Amino acid sequence: MNDLFAQAVPIIKLLEKAGYEAYFVGGSVRDYLMNKSIHDVDIATSATPQEVKAIFGKTVDVGIEHGTVIVLHRGKSYEVTTFRTESGYSDFRRPDHVEFVRSLEEDLKRRDFTINAIAMKSNGEVIDPMDGRKDIHNRLLVTVGDPDERFREDALRMMRAVRFISQLDFELDKETFESLQNNGYMLKNIAVERIYTEFEKLLTGISINKAIHLLAECGLFKYLPGLARMRDSLENFAKLPLKNAGSTTELWALLMVFSEEQDIEKFLRAWKMPVKQIREIQSITTLVRNWPIALKEKHPLFYAGELAVKSAKVFDLVQGGDTRENETYVREWFSRLPLKNMSELAVNGSDLLSWYKRQPGPWVKDELQFIIEGILNARVSNEKEEIKEWLSFCGRM
């Protein structure tokens, strides 16, 4: 048994000793059965939250109203959740009513997909009433029960479905696909931040091309920020060797290039993504759209920094190739720069204030710019004293 499971076995044993049922559940069991790496384990039990707290000395209430308690044991934390049923999803995301039950099967029936509705005893015995192992063997993503009901309960499950297709390289069950076609509009009720998180995970999957094509084919893209009129762009995007991208930032920039979207910032802000990521995507997209003019000179290369390398990778992807010819070219030229970023500059604003005997102002930035250009054009080396002498020679102070 995997070490993470083995370390958590005492939790299950203590629950069983107190007269309750307890099992490993969810994604960890799925990944274990697929021989994938496991990062954490979840435990489901017939004990109520208060009963769980009575058994363990150290617990944290994180979602106790929904049955979840964090149990602290030997320096590690474990989510222990009471078997439950759910009803009423007025916001298409969270249940209006949760009822704790003593039946494992009732608990598994409320889960999203059969591959996530598998439980495992502490001895490794698998309990699989929804035939999740069969679907794992067939590499098929199937909802537990009626897909329309599952998606009405939590509309975000539609994005999770496409994300799992990307991460696991599965196919989508026919009824589940049809349900995505019919229920995509419900994503309008889901917070953009949650949709963004699922989309980011989708972009890191081994079958990203299949997942992007699925988004276009089932029509789900129409309910994602800014993508309603971009089916053709998504289809073309899905034909590229997307796995060659090194980061999700590069993939977003690639999508922007294919979309021909002019107001990049407005589009990205609609996804509620971090400002830093927005700025990087904007810069990469601009560099790619102006390729190769933007990186023919040392100055643009210096100011683009590592984003120049990312833009080169994106440009190679736009060409549909995987030779990384432009990436290699840019890396070589970037490595030859005598100065690669501002942190390497031998002088700073304080030095200039001291040398020039002037008050701070916009002139400091101008002088630093002048120095950078001098270094990049080999007029002066990046040494403090030499820079000071050179500035004096140029009549700057």
C-alpha positions as CSV (number, residue, x, y, z in Angstrom):
1,M,0.0,0.0,0.0
2,N,1.1,3.6,-0.8
3,D,3.0,5.3,2.1
4,L,0.4,8.0,2.4
5,F,-2.4,5.5,2.9
6,A,-0.2,3.5,5.4
7,Q,0.4,6.7,7.5
8,A,-3.4,7.3,7.6
9,V,-4.4,3.8,8.5
10,P,-4.2,4.6,12.3
11,I,-7.0,7.2,11.8
12,I,-9.3,4.5,10.2
13,K,-8.3,2.0,12.9
14,L,-9.2,4.4,15.7
15,L,-12.6,5.1,14.1
16,E,-13.3,1.4,13.7
17,K,-12.2,0.7,17.3
18,A,-14.8,3.2,18.4
19,G,-17.5,1.2,16.5
20,Y,-17.7,3.3,13.2
21,E,-17.0,2.5,9.6
22,A,-14.2,4.4,7.9
23,Y,-12.7,4.2,4.4
24,F,-10.3,6.0,2.0
25,V,-12.3,7.7,-0.7
26,G,-12.1,10.0,-3.7
27,G,-9.3,11.0,-5.9
28,S,-6.6,9.3,-3.9
29,V,-8.2,5.9,-4.4
30,R,-8.7,6.6,-8.1
31,D,-5.1,7.6,-8.6
32,Y,-3.9,4.6,-6.6
33,L,-5.8,2.2,-8.8
34,M,-4.4,4.0,-11.9
35,N,-0.8,3.7,-10.5
36,K,-0.6,7.5,-10.4
37,S,1.2,9.6,-7.8
38,I,-0.9,10.5,-4.7
39,H,-0.5,13.8,-2.8
40,D,-3.1,13.5,0.0
41,V,-5.8,11.1,1.2
42,D,-9.4,11.7,2.3
43,I,-11.3,9.6,4.7
44,A,-15.1,9.0,4.9
45,T,-16.7,7.7,8.0
46,S,-20.1,6.8,9.5
47,A,-19.2,8.9,12.6
48,T,-20.7,12.3,12.8
49,P,-18.4,15.3,13.1
50,Q,-19.0,15.5,16.9
51,E,-18.2,11.8,17.2
52,V,-15.0,12.2,15.3
53,K,-14.0,15.1,17.5
54,A,-14.7,13.0,20.6
55,I,-12.3,10.3,19.3
56,F,-9.3,12.5,18.4
57,G,-7.6,15.0,20.6
58,K,-6.6,17.5,18.0
59,T,-9.1,18.5,15.3
60,V,-9.9,21.6,13.3
61,D,-13.4,22.6,12.2
62,V,-13.1,23.5,8.5
63,G,-16.4,22.4,7.0
64,I,-18.2,20.9,9.9
65,E,-21.6,21.9,8.7
66,H,-21.0,19.7,5.7
67,G,-19.5,17.0,7.8
68,T,-15.7,17.7,7.4
69,V,-13.3,17.8,10.3
70,I,-9.5,18.0,10.0
71,V,-7.8,15.5,12.2
72,L,-4.2,16.2,13.3
73,H,-2.2,13.0,13.8
74,R,1.6,12.6,14.2
75,G,2.3,16.0,12.5
76,K,0.0,15.4,9.6
77,S,-3.5,16.5,8.8
78,Y,-6.3,14.4,7.4
79,E,-9.8,15.4,6.1
80,V,-12.4,13.1,7.7
81,T,-15.9,13.6,6.4
82,T,-19.1,12.0,7.6
83,F,-21.2,9.9,5.1
84,R,-23.9,12.2,3.9
85,T,-26.6,12.8,1.4
86,E,-27.4,16.2,-0.2
87,S,-30.4,18.0,-1.5
88,G,-31.5,21.3,-3.0
89,Y,-28.9,23.2,-5.0
90,S,-30.4,26.6,-5.5
91,D,-27.1,28.2,-6.4
92,F,-26.1,25.3,-8.7
93,R,-23.0,24.8,-6.6
94,R,-23.6,24.0,-2.9
95,P,-26.3,21.8,-1.3
96,D,-29.1,23.7,0.6
97,H,-29.5,20.7,2.9
98,V,-27.0,18.1,4.1
99,E,-28.0,15.0,6.0
100,F,-25.5,12.7,7.8
101,V,-26.1,9.0,7.2
102,R,-24.5,5.7,8.3
103,S,-24.3,4.2,4.8
104,L,-21.2,4.3,2.6
105,E,-23.2,3.5,-0.5
106,E,-25.5,6.4,0.1
107,D,-22.5,8.6,0.4
108,L,-20.9,7.3,-2.8
109,K,-24.1,7.9,-4.7
110,R,-23.8,11.7,-4.2
111,R,-20.4,11.9,-5.9
112,D,-19.7,13.3,-9.3
113,F,-18.1,10.6,-11.4
114,T,-17.9,6.8,-11.0
115,I,-14.1,6.9,-10.9
116,N,-14.3,9.2,-7.8
117,A,-17.0,7.0,-6.1
118,I,-14.7,4.2,-5.1
119,A,-13.8,3.5,-1.5
120,M,-11.0,1.4,0.0
121,K,-10.6,-0.3,3.4
122,S,-7.5,0.1,5.5
123,N,-6.4,-3.4,4.3
124,G,-6.6,-2.4,0.6
125,E,-10.0,-4.0,-0.1
126,V,-11.9,-2.0,-2.7
127,I,-15.6,-1.2,-2.4
128,D,-17.0,-0.1,-5.8
129,P,-20.8,-0.1,-6.1
130,M,-20.7,2.3,-9.0
131,D,-18.4,0.2,-11.2
132,G,-15.7,2.9,-11.2
133,R,-12.9,0.4,-11.7
134,K,-14.6,-0.8,-14.9
135,D,-14.7,2.8,-16.2
136,I,-11.0,3.3,-15.2
137,H,-10.2,0.1,-17.2
138,N,-12.2,1.4,-20.2
139,R,-10.7,4.9,-19.7
140,L,-14.2,6.3,-19.7
141,L,-15.6,9.3,-17.7
142,V,-19.1,8.6,-16.5
143,T,-21.3,10.4,-14.0
144,V,-22.7,8.7,-11.0
145,G,-26.3,8.2,-12.1
146,D,-28.1,10.8,-14.3
147,P,-25.6,13.4,-15.6
148,D,-28.3,16.1,-15.8
149,E,-28.9,15.7,-12.1
150,R,-25.2,15.6,-11.2
151,F,-24.6,18.8,-13.2
152,R,-27.7,20.6,-11.8
153,E,-26.4,19.8,-8.3
154,D,-23.0,21.4,-9.1
155,A,-22.6,23.1,-12.4
156,L,-18.8,23.3,-11.9
157,R,-18.7,19.5,-12.4
158,M,-19.0,20.2,-16.1
159,M,-15.7,22.0,-16.1
160,R,-14.3,19.2,-13.9
161,A,-15.4,16.7,-16.5
162,V,-13.4,18.4,-19.3
163,R,-10.5,18.8,-16.9
164,F,-10.4,15.1,-16.1
165,I,-10.4,14.3,-19.8
166,S,-7.3,16.5,-20.1
167,Q,-5.6,15.1,-17.0
168,L,-6.4,11.4,-17.3
169,D,-6.7,11.1,-21.1
170,F,-10.1,9.5,-20.8
171,E,-13.0,9.6,-23.3
172,L,-16.4,11.1,-22.3
173,D,-19.4,8.9,-21.9
174,K,-22.1,9.6,-24.6
175,E,-24.8,10.6,-22.1
176,T,-22.4,12.8,-20.2
177,F,-21.4,14.5,-23.4
178,E,-25.0,15.2,-24.3
179,S,-25.6,16.6,-20.9
180,L,-22.7,19.0,-21.3
181,Q,-24.3,20.1,-24.6
182,N,-27.7,20.7,-22.8
183,N,-26.6,22.2,-19.5
184,G,-23.6,24.5,-20.3
185,Y,-25.7,27.6,-19.6
186,M,-25.7,26.7,-15.9
187,L,-22.0,27.8,-15.7
188,K,-23.3,31.3,-15.6
189,N,-24.2,30.6,-12.0
190,I,-20.6,29.6,-11.1
191,A,-18.0,32.1,-9.8
192,V,-15.5,32.9,-12.5
193,E,-12.6,32.2,-10.1
194,R,-13.7,28.6,-9.8
195,I,-14.0,28.2,-13.6
196,Y,-10.5,29.8,-14.0
197,T,-9.0,27.3,-11.5
198,E,-10.5,24.3,-13.4
199,F,-9.4,25.8,-16.8
200,E,-5.8,26.2,-15.5
201,K,-5.8,22.6,-14.4
202,L,-7.1,21.6,-17.8
203,L,-4.2,23.4,-19.4
204,T,-1.7,21.3,-17.5
205,G,-3.2,17.9,-18.6
206,I,-1.5,15.3,-20.8
207,S,-4.5,15.5,-23.2
208,I,-5.0,19.2,-23.4
209,N,-5.7,19.1,-27.1
210,K,-8.5,16.6,-26.6
211,A,-10.0,18.7,-23.8
212,I,-9.9,21.9,-25.8
213,H,-11.6,20.2,-28.7
214,L,-14.2,18.8,-26.4
215,L,-14.9,22.3,-25.0
216,A,-15.6,23.5,-28.6
217,E,-17.5,20.4,-29.6
218,C,-19.9,20.3,-26.7
219,G,-20.5,24.1,-26.7
220,L,-19.3,24.6,-23.2
221,F,-16.9,27.3,-24.5
222,K,-19.9,29.6,-25.1
223,Y,-20.3,30.1,-21.3
224,L,-16.6,30.8,-20.5
225,P,-15.4,34.4,-20.2
226,G,-14.7,36.0,-23.6
227,L,-14.8,32.7,-25.6
228,A,-18.4,32.8,-26.9
229,R,-17.3,33.8,-30.5
230,M,-14.1,31.9,-30.5
231,R,-15.0,28.4,-31.6
232,D,-12.8,28.5,-34.7
233,S,-9.9,29.9,-32.7
234,L,-10.3,27.1,-30.1
235,E,-10.4,24.5,-32.8
236,N,-7.2,25.9,-34.4
237,F,-5.6,26.2,-31.0
238,A,-6.4,22.5,-30.3
239,K,-4.5,21.4,-33.5
240,L,-1.2,22.8,-32.2
241,P,1.4,20.8,-30.2
242,L,0.2,22.3,-27.0
243,K,2.1,19.9,-24.7
244,N,5.3,21.6,-25.9
245,A,4.4,24.8,-24.0
246,G,6.3,25.2,-20.8
247,S,3.6,26.9,-18.7
248,T,0.0,27.9,-18.6
249,T,1.0,31.5,-19.2
250,E,2.5,30.5,-22.6
251,L,-0.7,28.7,-23.4
252,W,-2.9,31.7,-22.6
253,A,-0.6,33.9,-24.8
254,L,-0.9,31.3,-27.6
255,L,-4.7,31.4,-27.3
256,M,-4.6,35.2,-27.4
257,V,-2.5,35.1,-30.6
258,F,-5.0,32.8,-32.3
259,S,-8.0,34.7,-31.0
260,E,-6.7,38.0,-32.6
261,E,-8.3,39.6,-29.5
262,Q,-7.2,43.3,-29.4
263,D,-8.1,44.2,-25.8
264,I,-6.1,41.4,-24.2
265,E,-6.3,43.0,-20.7
266,K,-10.1,43.2,-20.8
267,F,-10.3,39.6,-21.9
268,L,-8.0,38.3,-19.2
269,R,-9.5,40.4,-16.4
270,A,-12.8,38.7,-17.2
271,W,-11.2,35.5,-16.0
272,K,-10.2,37.1,-12.7
273,M,-6.7,35.9,-13.0
274,P,-3.8,37.4,-11.1
275,V,-2.5,40.8,-12.4
276,K,1.0,39.5,-12.7
277,Q,-0.1,36.7,-15.0
278,I,-2.1,39.2,-17.0
279,R,0.9,41.4,-17.5
280,E,3.1,38.4,-18.6
281,I,0.5,37.2,-21.1
282,Q,0.1,40.7,-22.5
283,S,3.9,41.0,-23.0
284,I,4.3,37.6,-24.6
285,T,1.4,38.1,-26.9
286,T,2.7,41.5,-28.0
287,L,6.2,40.1,-28.7
288,V,4.8,37.2,-30.7
289,R,2.5,39.4,-32.7
290,N,5.4,41.7,-33.6
291,W,7.8,38.8,-34.3
292,P,10.7,39.0,-35.2
293,I,10.9,42.8,-35.2
294,A,10.6,43.0,-31.4
295,L,13.7,41.0,-30.7
296,K,16.1,42.0,-33.4
297,E,17.8,44.5,-31.1
298,K,19.4,44.2,-27.7
299,H,17.2,46.7,-26.0
300,P,13.9,44.9,-26.5
301,L,15.5,41.6,-25.7
302,F,16.9,43.0,-22.4
303,Y,13.5,44.5,-21.4
304,A,11.6,41.4,-22.3
305,G,14.0,39.3,-20.2
306,E,12.9,35.7,-19.7
307,L,9.6,36.6,-21.4
308,A,11.6,36.8,-24.6
309,V,12.3,33.1,-24.3
310,K,8.7,32.3,-23.6
311,S,7.6,34.4,-26.5
312,A,10.0,32.5,-28.8
313,K,8.5,29.2,-27.6
314,V,5.0,30.5,-28.3
315,F,6.1,31.7,-31.7
316,D,7.4,28.2,-32.5
317,L,4.0,26.8,-31.4
318,V,2.2,29.3,-33.6
319,Q,4.2,27.9,-36.5
320,G,2.9,24.4,-35.5
321,G,6.4,23.0,-35.1
322,D,8.3,21.6,-32.2
323,T,11.9,22.3,-33.4
324,R,12.2,25.2,-30.9
325,E,14.3,26.9,-33.4
326,N,13.4,30.4,-32.3
327,E,13.6,29.5,-28.6
328,T,17.2,28.3,-29.2
329,Y,18.0,31.5,-31.1
330,V,16.6,33.8,-28.4
331,R,18.3,31.9,-25.6
332,E,21.6,32.2,-27.3
333,W,21.3,35.9,-27.9
334,F,19.9,36.5,-24.5
335,S,22.9,34.7,-23.0
336,R,25.3,37.0,-24.8
337,L,23.8,40.2,-23.3
338,P,26.3,42.0,-21.1
339,L,23.3,42.8,-18.8
340,K,20.3,40.6,-18.4
341,N,18.1,42.4,-15.8
342,M,18.1,45.4,-13.6
343,S,19.2,43.5,-10.6
344,E,22.6,42.9,-12.3
345,L,23.2,46.7,-12.8
346,A,26.2,47.8,-10.8
347,V,24.7,51.1,-9.9
348,N,21.3,52.2,-8.5
349,G,19.3,55.3,-7.9
350,S,21.1,56.1,-4.6
351,D,24.5,56.1,-6.4
352,L,23.2,58.6,-8.9
353,L,21.8,60.9,-6.2
354,S,25.1,60.9,-4.5
355,W,27.1,61.5,-7.7
356,Y,24.8,64.2,-9.2
357,K,24.1,66.0,-5.9
358,R,20.4,66.4,-7.0
359,Q,17.0,65.7,-5.5
360,P,15.2,62.6,-6.5
361,G,13.0,62.8,-9.6
362,P,12.2,61.4,-13.0
363,W,15.7,62.1,-14.1
364,V,17.0,59.1,-12.1
365,K,15.1,56.7,-14.3
366,D,16.3,58.5,-17.4
367,E,19.9,58.2,-16.3
368,L,19.6,54.6,-15.5
369,Q,18.1,54.1,-18.9
370,F,21.1,55.9,-20.4
371,I,23.5,53.6,-18.5
372,I,21.7,50.5,-19.5
373,E,21.9,51.5,-23.2
374,G,25.6,52.3,-22.8
375,I,26.2,48.8,-21.3
376,L,24.1,47.0,-24.0
377,N,25.9,48.9,-26.8
378,A,29.4,48.1,-25.3
379,R,30.2,51.8,-24.6
380,V,30.9,51.0,-20.9
381,S,31.3,47.9,-18.8
382,N,29.0,47.1,-15.9
383,E,31.4,48.3,-13.2
384,K,30.5,51.0,-10.8
385,E,33.6,53.1,-11.1
386,E,33.8,52.8,-14.8
387,I,30.2,53.9,-15.1
388,K,30.9,56.9,-12.9
389,E,33.9,57.9,-15.1
390,W,31.9,57.3,-18.3
391,L,29.0,59.5,-17.1
392,S,31.5,62.3,-16.3
393,F,33.1,61.9,-19.7
394,C,29.7,62.1,-21.4
395,G,29.0,65.4,-19.5
396,R,26.1,63.9,-17.6
397,M,27.2,65.2,-14.2
